[in-house]
């Protein structure tokens, strides 16, 4: 079987630290290189590329091999590229993912998938019509601690589930970061709140309804800086979610049941070398489940590669993408009332 050649649109830090190393470790694919935006591709209206792109791009190929492509269009039209990983600011996802699909390339897109439900549906319909793989890189769901958490829930050890609570927040990253600019698709809901939605909906079997959402703003910024969401499953299990991007780092999950509770402290961002723990307390008894290090980006990449030749897995991914975008859209609509 021929290896799938994957290129990166733009030298994003997350690509260099996590995704490209995962590509290098996977025998089913190879790293084609990184594309640097031309002057015309930089454009305006938020379509800006950092001035250090060339330096970053050269560091990519020095460490991982592959080629530097002069322009995103150059990579997308190259016969040497089968798929692209896009980790550009969210406001650019629609434009470049759509162009990639038009060129017949499979697309692995960083979260948030797009900045609107309509844009998400546009990309999904385009990929579906061409039989192309399309995935949103919520890598954390592929970490073995998620499967272990689901096993604990299914075992009945916690009793009847009464509450799911999750928090994801991090300190201020600096005003130049895309996360703090609306034109680039920033905002706490899109950047970190989306994780809490993804996890809660999964643990509630895709049967979660948003009951309230509140986004909070601060002077000097045109995006939400922190927020809170309440939701409930069809069977009446509540979820409380909070998130922010100028707070103490927090990356937790709590599940409360009639017999016990479970806590996880690195549920979204466990690096591949880190052992993590699930702490379970039932009455006066406590136990710890030690989870061996796991490469969640590697798991996400493998799932994406599976989609390239499995229509059933592609269809499942399309549905998951639209479902996630629908939840985010619902939260945004509470702000419009």
Secondary structure, DSSP 8 states (H G I E B T S, - for coil): ---EEEEEES--HHIIIIIHHHHHH-TTEEEEEEEE--HHHH-STT----TTHHHHHHHHHHHH--EEEESHHHHHT-TT-SEEEE-S-GGGHHHHHHHHHHTT-EEEEESSS-SSHHHHHHHHHHHHHHT--EEEE-GGGGSHHHHHHHHHHHHTTT-SEEEEEEEEE-----TTSGGG-GGGT--HIIIIIHHHHHHHHHHTTT-EEEEEEEEE--TT-SS--EEEEEEEETTS-EEEEEEESSSS-EEEEEEEESS-EEEESSTTT--TT--EEEEEEETTEEEEEEE----HHHHHHHHHHHHTT-HHHHHHHHHHHHHHHHHHHHHHHHHT-
